[in-house]
Amino acid sequence: MSLVAQLSRLATRIGTEIKGLIRPDHPGLARAWANFGYVGSAVDLRAAHNVASVSRLAAGRYRITFATPFVDADYCWVATGRSNVATGTIRFSAARSTTEGKTTTTLDIVCITGAGSLADTTEINVVVYR
């Protein structure tokens, strides 16, 4: 058997074994994610997994509703906000201490400028792990 054939066979075996180790309930897999933004006076949900909807609560404030609720609210989330102007104005995604909610069915996030004021943006990406 040639070296190329042996390497191919080995790669197939490794792939099969790894595939069996990473199951849908693995904690390192995202349970929900979304790519959305505020465009033309409306929320544009471009792509998502386990996200039923995203609604704008006010300028820079958004509520993500999960398609399948989590078992508890002890999940971890990360998000990024993209500048919506060519000047490179920085946008951040965050949670405010007491006014934003984190439940089994929804997650409220805010988008803020570098100065800390609420602002909409054309692209926010959020990923949720549990």
N, C-alpha and C positions, 0 to 999 in steps of 0.2 A: 504494500500500500504506500502511495507517495506521501511525502510530508504534507502537501497541501490537503490531501484527502484526510489525513490524520488530524490536522488542525481544524478542518471543517467539522469533523465528527466530534472532536472535543468541544468546540464552540457550541454545537447543537446540544450536547449533554449539559454543559454549564447553563445555557439558556433555559433548558427544561427544568433544572433544579432550582434556579433563581425564581422562575415564574411560579413554582410551587410554594416558595417562601413568602412572596408578597401577595397577600390575600386582600380582598376588599376591606376587611376590618383592621388592616395594619395601621397603627397610629401615625405613621409618617406620610400617609396619603391625605390629600386635601378632601374634606367632607363637603365643602362648598367653595365656589369662587365666582367672581363676576368681573366683567370689563364693561363699564358704563360711564356716561358723562352727561352733562347738561348742555344740550345743543338745540338752538332755535326755540327756546322757551319750553323745552320738554326733556325728560330723562330719556336717554337713548341707551337701552340695555343691549349691547352688541353681542356678547357671548357670555354664557354662564353654565354652571353645573350646580344643581340643588338650590337654585335661587328662583323663586316664583315671580318676584317683582322687586323693583327699586322705586321708591317714591321720594320726591323732594319735599321736605317739611318746611324749609325756608331757604334763603340764600346760603349756600354752603352746608346745609344740613340734609342728610339722606337717611332713609330707613330701608334696610334690606330685609325682605321677608323670605324665609327659607321654604322650599317646596316640601321638604321632610324635616319636621322639628328634631332638634337634638334632645338627648335624654336628660340633659341638664345644661346650665349656662356656664359650665366650666371649660368652655372651649377657648382656644387661642386664635387670634386673628391678626393679620398684618395687612396694611393697605398703603398704596402710594397714590399721589395726585400729580398729574402732569400740568405743566404751565400751559395756559390757553392763549398766551400772547408771544409774539416773536422776540420780545425783549428779554425773555428768560426769567420772568417773574416766578419765584419759587412757590409751589403749592405743597402742602402737607396734608395727610389724612390722619385723623386722631379721634379720640373719644374724650368728651368732656366729663368731668368728675361725677356730677350728680344728675345732670339734666338729660343725658343720653342714656338710652336703655340697651341692655344686653339680656335677652331672654332666650328661651328655647326656640322661639319662633321668629324673632327679629333681632337685628343688630342696627343700632343707630350710630352713624359716624358723621364727622364733620370734615370739611375741607377748609383749610386756612391758608392765608398768605404768610410770608416770612415775618410780617409785622404782627401776626396774630389775629387778624380780622377774618371773619367768615367770608368765603368767596366761592362761587361756582367755578367749575373747570370742565373742559371737554373730555377728560379721561381720568377715571379712578379705577384702580385695579385692587381687588380685595380677595384674600385667600383665608379660609377658615379651616383649622385643624382640630381634631378631637380624638 
